[in-house]
Amino acid sequence: METKLVRIAEISATSKHPIFTSVYHLINEDMLKQCHKELDGNKAVGIDKVTKDEYGKNLDRNIKELVQRLKNKSFKPLPSLRVYIPKGNGKKRPLGIASYEDKIVQMAVKKILGAIYEPRFLNCMYGFRPNRGCHEAIKEVYQRISYGKISYIVDADIKGFFDHIDHDWMMKFLEWNIQDKNLLWLIRKYLKAGIMEQGKFEPTEEGSAQGSAMSPMLANIYMHHVLTLWFKLVVQREMQGECFLVNFADDFVAGFQYKSEAERYYKELKERMEKFGLELESSKSRLIEFGRFAEQNRRARGE
């Protein structure tokens, strides 16, 4: 299984526009058992209340039945259990806790998506990626500002990003590299699985619940198409001065040498987000003059 995923990653890394038409079959007994082995048995349970230990008591039979349901398309994900955890600002973050069997399948899907997309994500992306994290993201921002010609910063945050991912756009982005109808069917099933909150079912017409194994990968794929590719292929080519982008999930920082170009980007960024069903969080998004030349620039203007 690992060998096949490595091969997928190699094809993705070396092809200009790789298209994968047959990957659903990789979600077989071996992969699902491996996912079961890797899952943390101490995590919260979903609406079925099934734990890793309970599922593992009849693992062979459970996995065989799961594979059969996946093959004949009778598989139906359970709604995620909505819970809330406190945030640093006093607010609460909603999470979706999947049932144990759904955790297994989602991890399998995540492995396949990771093989396809990790080689294609740009280096400016630091969230939910192997051997990358917030410290590396901060380090790059520091180096760009400290040693480059950057004088203006756009610090942006997307309002309720995970809750507002547009499902139709999400599927279009996936279809750019994946044309396996079975895998796309399964992913859409999860997007539409719904939420259970205080015993009431809520349909999910948009968004991908935080807390699931698959959600961070889907979020990165969405941002790859909406933000980072756009910055590389459009924004950078149109700018006369130096610029950069560092992205961590729904947070990102863009730096510019010239104020006019920073202002232009900020305006176009809002329009870009709206096109894909997203909105900048006004209280957390701003354009500021910042960098090693900022002080002397202000002095030169008599400020």
N, C-alpha and C positions, 0 to 999 in steps of 0.2 A: 504493500500500500504506500509506504513512504517513498519507494523508488518511483512509483507512478506520479506521485505529487511532485517529486523533484524534477521529473521529466516535463511535467506541465509548466513548472516554474522556468525551466530552461527555454522552452518554446516561447513563453510569454516574454522572457527577457531578450530574446534574440530576434523576435519578429516585429516588424513595424506595426502591423495590425493583426494580431493573432485572433482567430475565431475558434472557439471550442464547441464542437457539436455533440460530443459524447463523453460526458463526465459523470452523469447521474449514477451509472453502474458502479462507480467507485464507493458509493454508500452501500457497502455489503456487510456481511457478518463480521469480517475481520476488522473493518474500520469502526463499526459501531461498538464492538467489544473494546477496542483500543480507547475509544472516546469514553466509554463507561469507566475504564481503568483510570483515565486521567482526571475525571471529574472529582471535585472536592465533595466528600460525603458530609461535610459539616455545614454546607450552605443551606439556606432556608428552603423549605419545600413549597411546591405550588399548590394549586387548588385540589389536586388528587391526594395530597398528603403523603405520597410515596417517597421514601428515602432511598439512598443509594444501596444500603444494606438490604432493604426489603426487595428491591428490584433484582439485586444480585443473587438472591436465594434460588431463583429459577432462571438464571441468566441465559443459558442456551435456548430454552424454550421461548423466553421473552424476546430475545433478539431474532430468532427465526420467524416468529409471528410478526415482529416489526418490519423485517425485510419483506415479507410477503405483502403486508399492507402498503408498503412503499412501492412495490412492484406493480400491484394491481390498482393503485391510485385510490385505495379506500382509506388511506391514512388521513387523519384529520387532527391537526394540532389543537390542544386545549387552550382556552383563554389564559392569559397570564394573570397572576394575582397582583393587584396593585397595592403597594406599600409605600410609605414615605419615610425618608431619612432626613435628619436635620442638616442644613447647610451652614456655613460659617457666618452668613449674614442674618441668621435668625429664621430664614424661610426654610421650606422643606422641598426636597427633591423627590419626584415620583419615580419609583422603580417598578418594573414588571418581572415577577418571579415565575418562571416557566415550570411546568410539571417536569418530573425527572426524565421521563422518556423524551420529552421535547428538548431537554437540555442535551441529551445524547445526539439527537438528530441535528440540532443546531450546531453543535461542535463539529460534526461531520461536514456540514455545509460550510462552516467557517474555514475548515482545513482546505477545502477545494477552492473557495474564494481567495484564501490567502496565497495559495500556489499561483493562481492566475494574476492577482492584483499586486502583491508585494513587489514583484519586479518592475511594475509599471508606475507605482506611486513615486512622486517626485521627492527629492531629498529635503525639500522644505517642509515636509509633513512629519510630525513627531508624535502624534497621538496614537495610542493603541497599536504600536508597531514594535517588532522584536528589536531589542537592544537600543531602544530610543525612549525618550521620556521628556518630562518638563525641564529637567536640568540641562539636557542637551539643547533644547529649544531656547532656553534663556541664554545659554552660552553663545549660540549663534547670533542672537539679537545683540548681545553685548559686543561681540567682535565686529559685527557690521556697523554699529554705531561708533565704536571706538576707533576703528581703523579706516573707515570709508569716508565718503563725502556726504553722508546722510545728515540732513538738517530738519526734516519734517517726518513725523510719525503718525500713521493712522492705526490706532489701537481699537480693534473691533470685536464685538461679541454678538452672536446671533440669538435672538429672542426665542426661547423654547425650541431650540434646534431639533432635538430628537423627537419632539411631539409634532413637528410640522414638516417633516420630510414628505414630499409629495410622492405618492405611490406610483403614479403613472410615469413621472420623470425617473423615479428610481428604476423601474423596469426598463425604460428606454436606455438608461445608462448601462445596465447589465447586458442588454441585448447587443450592445456595441461589440462586446467580446465573447458573449455566451449565447449560443444558439441551440442549446440543448433544451428543448421544450419541457422536458420532465423536471430538470433542475429549476427552471424559471417558474414552473407550476408550484413547486414546493416552496420557493421563496415567497411567492405571492400569497400562498396559503398562510404563511407565518405573519406576513404584513397585515392580513385581514383576520387574524385569529381572535382579536378582541381582548378585552380586559374585564376582569371580575373585581369589583370594588364594593365592599360591604354587602356581599351576596347578590349584587346586581350586575348583569352583563352590559358592557358598553362596547359597541362596534368600533373598530379602528379604521376610519376612513383615511387617515393620514398618520404619519409618524412611525417610529420604530422604538418600542419601549426600551429605555435604559435598564440594564440589569441582565439582559439576555446575552448568550454567548455570541450570537450573530450580529447584534445591533452595532457594536463598535466598527466592525468590518463594513457593514452597509453604510454607516455614517461616513467612513473614510472614502468609500467609493463615490458617495454623493458629493463630498467636498472636492474630491479629485476632479470631477467634471465641472462642478459649479464654480469653484474658486481657483485651485492651483493651476490647472491646465490653462484656464482663461488668463491668469496672470502671466504665465510663461509665453503663451502663443500670441496674446493680444496686447496686454498692458505693457510688458517689457519692450516690445518691438516699437511701441508708439512713443516711448519716453526718450527724451534727449539726455537726461541726467541719469545718475546712478540710482538704482532702486532694488529692493529686495522684499521677499515675503517669507514669513515663518508662521506655520499653521500647527495648532494643537487642537484637534477635534473642532469644536465650534468657536474657539478663540483664535485670533490671528493678529499679527502685527506686520504692517507694511511700512517700509521706509523709503523716503524720496530725497533727492538732492534739492529739488526746486519746489517752492510753495505752490506754484500754479499747477504743477503736475500732481502734487499730493491732493489738492482741491479737486482736480478733475477726476482722479481715481476715486475719491470718497463719494463724489456725486454718482459716478458710473457704477460704483459698488452697490449703492442702495438700489439702483435700477436692476442690476444683475440679480441681487437677492430676491427682489419682488418677482422677477420672471419665473423663479423656481420655487415660489411659495414661501419664501423666507423673509425675515425682517430683522434689521439690526436693532439691538437693545440700546435705545438712546442714552440710558443712564450709564452704560458701560462702553460706549463707542465715542471716539473723539479724534480730532486732528490737532496735534500740538507741535510747536517748534521745539525740537530737541536734538541734541547732538553736540559734537565737540566744537562746531563752529557757531552754535546758536547764540552764545553770549556775545561774541564779537560782531555777529550780524545785527543783533539788537542794538549794540552800542553804535554801530555805523549808521543805524536809522535814527539815532537819538532817543532810543527807548530805554 
